[in-house]
Amino acid sequence: MTEAQRIAELHGLTLLSQKISHEHDNLLEQSGTWGDIIGKNKSMTERIKLASINGVIDRLKGKRALDPPEMVDEQPTLLLIIAEGGVLIFSHPFTEESQRDDTLFSSFLSAFTSFSSEFFVKGLDRAKFGEDFILMQSVGPFSIAICLKVRHTQLRRD
């Protein structure tokens, strides 16, 4: 999904890029729920409800319009530049509440990135903790991480 979002942004397809990002966020929110459903052998009805199959089918048939886009308020809280091995090179807190132990946080991100690279095709590029997001990008031997406080507001249909 990250690659699809990058391609949409590259071609100036902002609305598509936002929709892909929103679907990715929904997937992250539902990942724990899916694990519970699979582990507890829930019924097919419950799985279909979670997957929102009916809504997707209605959109494909043209019976239902797409949901209106959400307004997204993103406030950066922390910027980190991390060298290989988790060594913190640069840290800039944007808010008072984001002033924490940046060295510990950068070590955690580095360890988590290494772990995810070992078990998955690609490493960590984003993580969500409630309203807080971490976006990461590798640039040569460095990783750049920005923490954001994200609030979604659904636009109303009139």
Secondary structure, 3 states (H helix, E strand, C coil): CHHHHHHHHHCCCHHHHHHHHHHHHHHHHHHHHHHHHHHCCCCHHHHHHHHCHHHHHHHHHCCCCCCCCEEEEEEEEEEEEEEHHHCEEEEEECCHHHCCCHHHHHHHHHHHHHHHHHHCCCCCCEEEECCEEEEEEEECCEEEEEEEEEEEEECCCC
